[in-house]
Amino acid sequence: MVKQLICINCPLGCHLEVDDSDKENIKVTGNTCPRGKVYAISEVTAPKRVVTGSVPVANGDVLRVSVKTASPIPKEKIFDCLREIKATRAVAPVHIGDVICSNVCNTGVDVVATRNANKI
């Protein structure tokens, strides 16, 4: 089956055609760099995404801090990850890069803070 994708690895946004009818030999055309081929194969075999959200902060100078997964997680785990983030609370002080939730949904990926919160 031939799929149409737009590469998101760089600003060029190459229009890719991916033929995955032979799972052992996936063919990619339209990419102007090797990253496009890697992206396309990953997208049709095991898509992953970075998940973002926010969590409440106790005793902080802000009510919430933004968070994200430290690296992409499998696409099918996104909603489970969001539920886990929603159930998480942080306590000030929080610094950018602090682990807010480790090994989210048993993916081996941590959820980290992307905003600071000072203790009041």
Secondary structure, 3 states (H helix, E strand, C coil): CEEEEECCCCCCCCEEEEECCCCCCCEEECCCCHHHHHHHHHHHHCCEECCEEEEEEECECCCEEEEEECCCEEHHHHHHHHHHHHCCCEECCECCCCEEECCHHHCCCCEEECCCECEC
